[in-house]
Amino acid sequence: MTPKGAATRARIVDAANQLMYERGVAATTLADVRAASATSKSQVYQHFADKDALVKEVIETRAEDVLTQQRRRLRRVESLRGFELWRDELVERNALRDGAYGCPLGSLANEIADHNEDARRAIAAHFDDWLEMLIDAVERLKTRSVLRSDADSRALAIGLLSALQGGYLLAKASRDVYPMRAALDMAIAQLRAYATETDSSA
C-alpha cells in the first residue's frame, strides 16, 4: 500500500470510528463515512469490501486505543491506592462527556454482539485481554502481600470489569458519572476485604 493509500484508509477508519461512537453502528452508513472522510465510493471500496469489514477495523482500532490506555495504567498498580487512581482516571475521563456514549469497546458489544458473530468473537477476545490485565494487577498485589493469598484473582478482576461496564451504562443513561464511581467503589471494596494487615493503603 502506498503512503497515500494508507493515509486514505486511516482517514476512513477514523471517520467511521467517530461516527459509530457518536451515532452507533446501525445509524452510520457508508455514505456518512464517505462524507466525513472526504473520500469517494471507489476509495472506500478499495479498502473495505463492505460495512462489516469496516466495522471489524473499527473494533480493532478501538480495542487498541482502550487496551493501550488500560495496560499503561494497570501496570502501575502496586497497591489498593493504585486501583483507586485507575478508577479516578476512568471516571474523570467519562465525566468530560457527562457519561455520554459509554465505553468505546462495551458500546460496540451492546449494539452488535447479537447480530454479528465474527464481531462478537473479536470483541470478546479483547475483553479477555482486558480481564487478563486486571488479573495480573490483582496477582501483583498478592505477590506484594497487599492482598491475602486466598483472594480469587479472576473473580475479583471480573468484579472490577463488570462494575466498570455496568457503571458506564448507568452513567450513559443518567448523564451522571456517580453510578460509575459507586459501582467501582464497591468492586474495590471487595478487593479491600482481602487486604492484609500490613497494607497501609487499606
Secondary structure, 3 states (H helix, E strand, C coil): CCHHHHHHHHHHHHHHHHHHHHHCCCCCCHHHHHHHHCCCHHHHHHHCCCHHHHHHHHHHHHHHHHHHHHHHHHCCCCCHHHHHHHHHHHHHHHHCCCCCCCCHHHHHHHHHCCCCHHHHHHHHHHHHHHHHHHHHHHHHHHHCCCECCCCCHHHHHHHHHHHHHHHHHHHHHHCCCHHHHHHHHHHHHHHHCCECCCCCCC
